[in-house]
Amino acid sequence: MTKLFEPFDLAGLTLGNRIVMAPMTRARAADTVPDDMTVLYYSQRASAGLIISEGAPVSTEGCGYLFNPGLYTQAQAEGWRRVTDAVHAKGGRIFAQLWHVGRVSHVSLQEGGKAPVSSAATAGADVWAFARDENGQPARVHASPPRALETGEVARITQDFVRAARRAIDAGFDGVELHGANGYLFEQFVNGALNQRTDRYGGSIENRLRFMLETLDAIAAEVGSNRLGVRISPFGRLYSMAPYADEAQTWVTLAAEFEKRGLAYVHLSDQLTIGAEKMPVDFAAAFRTTYTGTLIAAGGFDATSAEQALQSGELDLIAFGRPFIANPDLVERMRHDRPIESADRSTWYGASGAVGYTDYPTWAEAEAKQDA
């Protein structure tokens, strides 16, 4: 029996199938407010059991990419309300991914040209932002050297996440996902090679996890743990995240902390598809022994491997990223074993207009055009 297309109860929220549209930065909102194209893009893909939005910065400080629709102003929230209404009108479900990039930023994106913030005043050799170059033009630029957050500032950022979560729920999102993966701010605290702090947010595993867990608890108090998921990338190496001595124990400890909190889900991001190292092959199964709640994973699945992971009980939901770009009807294509199209990589980020964004046809539309 096929499980991929079965409904799923996500902490009281019924999903039409077990296919998740993974969060994907598209950098298409010229003034950081979701617009008509944003509405169309997400509504075209509403057949996913769950959509997780592109990362929405919780503050200007949290931005690392131009043209990202945020969740730190009322205008942005109103723009997102149009998106959630359109997705719900088609029977879809959607969570907002809440994001702070930390040191993966550039002074041209920061208020007053200030330095980005991180757990440490350490720049990464392979850390890039999508910002303004020396001529003021949008470009991929090396991230600016960060400054280390003062101990007292950490709570300020937690509150930025709480406010963004409240805006998201008020804007009609079914829940929120804390972005703790892929070398961004929370992982900059978790990573023991980068985080050499001597305060309550550095040193021991408990201290390095404190910022993420305090923020999860604060968001849960505001919107409910059943409306809260979290994304992590265990053993991730993106943006100069180096290995460290107690790495495996760190992730097992974090799994145990998630288990205590009754979250809507935990979302594992395997960085294989974005050019980094793959998680250890047995990690998801090991993680599952400690965390028994709803588990999602993203990272190069197709319909066959997704079904195998569901049948084994290793995962509950499967997230697909890139296939959703060129296949707005991905669920139906997989259900009926139809061709999966590839997206034009040159239009993944920051292009203008519909090209590579909302102009990909469904299988039925493509067939009708061919017949015509």
Summary of the structure (lengths in Angstrom):
residues: 372
radius of gyration: 19.6
end to end distance: 37.3
largest distance: 68.1
contacts: 1320
relative contact order: 0.14
helix: 37%
strand: 16%
